[in-house]
Amino acid sequence: VDIRLKINGEDRACKVEPRGTLLDAMRHHLDVTGPKRVCDRGSCGSCTTIIDGDPVYSCTTLAVSCQGKTIQTVESFDTGEKGVPYAFHQNDALMCGYCTPGFVTACKAFLDKNPNPTPEEVRKGLEGNICRCGTYVGVLNAALAAAKAMKGA
């Protein structure tokens, strides 16, 4: 079927199978490669995207169900000093890189809703994402640093 998706502020058209996932549509048809396929079953978070403000696993979301919604991926995030990607870089919150786009995306969605989190709230807010390298301390520090930077403090 022909579908239109609004990804990172841009209306994009593509043709997908009705059972095709958002992850497949983005990676294979629209050249949006930030979200990663790792587990392909909605248990690791590497494919996290933001749909209408909520973090969503794109590997388990049908592309056709995303028409008319606003989709954000890591490619659209501010990479300057007030952006979440910058905080991840500065706090060594990445190792091999497979989980990083999903963590950055989940972190941005979390901070957009909770700009003043406690460390425990960050842990709870990002618990759907897994890092097999174990960079959780860096991720926690990055989220707290990003929250502070986004406030301009």
Disulfide bonds with the S-S distance in Angstrom:
none
